[in-house]
Amino acid sequence: MSETQYEPPKVWTWDTESGGKFASINRPIAGATHDKELPVGEHPFQLYSLATPNGVKVTVMLEELLQLGISEAEYDAWLINIQEGAQFSSGFVSVNPNSKIPAMVDQSGDTPVRLFESGAMLLYLAEKFDAFLPKDLASRAECYSWLMWQMGSAPFLGGGFGHFYAYAPEKFEYPINRYAMEVKRQLDVLDQNLSDRAYLCGDEYTIADMATFPWYGALAMGKLYEAAEFLDVASYKNVIRWSEEIFERPGVIRGRCVNRAWGPEEEQVLERHSAADIKR
């Protein structure tokens, strides 16, 4: 065994931070760390989020619904600063026991409905408003499949490749190569699928596209992990075409700004309480 090889203990214990960008908020237990209620606005939907790829999925969906003229989808979007541990407040944990953004409450009915996991929110909104979800069973099944593909695949891109390539305290060849290979395989899956259809499920823009674009579209357009050259994303021509088309949608342009606390100033909308808050 080399001097640097790690020998796992028989029973793992948490005795020190692992290092890296998000080490201070990673822990092996669930639950709240402090008492703090969540703010509540006047609109039907209360969103507690941050403009990470998972957060963008939901703000894009809400803005796309509003673009259709569905005023019942009006929402308040509150910024959750995950670097400061806001996701571990008692109020947030009561909505999402998993302490991950986004979290949302539908307060349009007699009894508030809590929602966590971005894919669940997309499905809920699509079913509630009968939008961006195919009508016939076969097409709907295709949409479900691609939505679940994204939910299952993105952790390899984010928690795998993104962590070891961009956030880990040291660069190690094995994990970077392992996850780069998997991400490129996923890009190839998307590229082949998009070779003969406009969107992931066919000719119709759906929640599957909304879920996948903030991760793989952002990657293809050089907006994720500064890894476009490393992964040769330009070679995935169909993914590039799909990404560029979706990027120009008004709902996507607006949705990408909500709860964003970085980047160009005109793209930052820390909180959103009316359409006028977004200057795009």
Secondary structure, DSSP 8 states (H G I E B T S, - for coil): --TT-----SS----S---STTGGG--S--S-SB-------SSSEEEEE-SSHHHHHHHHHHHHHHHTT-GGG-EEEEE--GGGTGGGBHHHHHH-TT--S-EEEE-SSSS-EEEESHHHHHHHHHHHHT-SS-SSHHHHHHHHHHHHHHHHHHHIIIIIIIIIIIISSS--HHHHHHHHHHHHHHHHHHHHHTTS-SBTTBSS--HHHHHHIIIIIHHHTT-STT-TTTTTGGG-HHHHHHHHHHHT-HHHHHHTTBT--SSSGGG-BS-BSSGGG---
